[in-house]
Amino acid sequence: MAATKHKLKNNIQPLREERGWSQEFLAGKLHTTGPQINRLEKGQRKLTVEWLLRLCSALDVSADEIVGIPLSKSKSGADPVMLGLVVGWLMEACGKYKIRQTPKEIGKWTSYVYAEVAEKDLNFKETRALAFQIVKLGRAKEK
């Protein structure tokens, strides 16, 4: 699959606004600043695994809701922390290997990695390695 020029958008602002929160209020919950939240919302600051998990907790949503990644319906009862880690690691790997994938493709990868975690009872280190391997394989397919 060829890399795309799509940039993953995030849903931080709409999720924040649904709750009637200002950027400063969300910043207070995350122990950061309003300008930092602004940069995250606009995509001017990289949405790292750490930020993704912090936002999941503050907004009480799953990682796929923040980054708008469509997951298979079978993942609806998934552990939100592990799901957040998987999404974050896949995005981190895409950055490392300079791959820009569509949210749909990352959603497929997330569903696959999460299913492997559940089936094989993988630990964090093994799960991260699998996420990076999936992205690396995706890059190899492009060439």
N, C-alpha and C positions, 0 to 999 in steps of 0.2 A: 504494500500500500504506500502510495507516495505521500510524503510529508505535505501538509497543507500550510497555508499562510494564516489560518485562523488562530486568533489569540483567544485563550480561554477567558471568558468574562466571568466575573464573580457577581454574586447576588447579595453582597454585604449591605449595600445601601437600601435596596427594597426590603430586605429582612429587618433591618434596623428601623426603617420608616414604618413598617407594619406594626411595630411595637410602640410607635410614637416616641422613639428615642432620638435624641440629638447625637451628633458625633461625639460631643463632649461626655454625654452620659455613658455611651458605649466605651469610650476611652477610660472612664473611671472604673468601669467593671473589669477592664483589661489591664488596669494600672499602666496606662500609656497616655498619649496626648491626642487631642482632637485632630491636629494636622497629620499625625501618624495614621489615624483612621481614614482621613481624607485620602492620603496616598494609597492606602490599601484598597479603598473603594474604587479609585480611579485606575488601579493597576500600575501605579507608579512605584509601588513597593512590592517586591516579590512576596507572594503568598506561600511562605514556607510551611513545612509540616507543623512546626511549633505554632505559627500564627493560625493555621487552619484549625488545629485542635483547641486553641484558646477561644477562637470565634465560635466553634461548635458549642463549647461549654457556655459561653456568655449568651449566645442567641438561642440555646437549647434546640439546635437543629443538627442534622447529620452533614458530613462533609460534602456529600453529593448535592445537597440543597444549596450549599454555599457556592460551589463552583458550577452548578447546573449540569452535572453529569447524569445522563439517564442510565439507571441501573435496572437490571432485570427485576421483575416483581418478586422473585424468590428471595431477594436480599432485603425485603421490607422489615424483617425481624432481626436484621443483622446488628451486631455489636457496634454502636456508633464510634467508639474509640478505635477499634481495629479497622473499621471502614475508613475512618479519617486518616489513619496511618497509611493504609494501602493507597488511597487517593493521593495523599501527600508524597509518598515515595515514588509513585508513578510520575507525578508532575516533576519531582526533583530529578528523576532519571531522564525525563524528556528534556529538561534544561541541560543536564550534563552532556547528553548525546546530541543536543541541538536539533531535537525533533519537535515539530509542532503538529499535534494531532487534534482532530475534532473531539468535542466532548463525547460524541457517540462512540468513537474508537476507545477513548480512555474509559468510558463506561463499560465497554466489553472487556477491556483488560482488567478493570477493577472487579467485575463479576467473576472473571476466571480466577484471579489471584485469591479473592475472598473464598471462593469455593474450595480451592486447594488448601487454604488455611484451615477451613472447617473439616475437610475430609482427612487431611494428614496431620492435624493438630500441630501446625508449624509454630515455632517460637518467633519472637520479633526479628531476630537476626536472619533467620531462614526466610521469613516473609519479605523483608526488605531486599534480600538477595534475589528472590523470585521476581519481585516487582522490577528490579533493575534488569534482570535477564529477559523478561518479557519485552521491555522497551528496546533492549539491545537487539533482540531478535527482530522486532519490528523495523529497526533501522537497517538491519542486514537484508530484509525483504525489499526495501526501497532501492537498494543498489543493483 
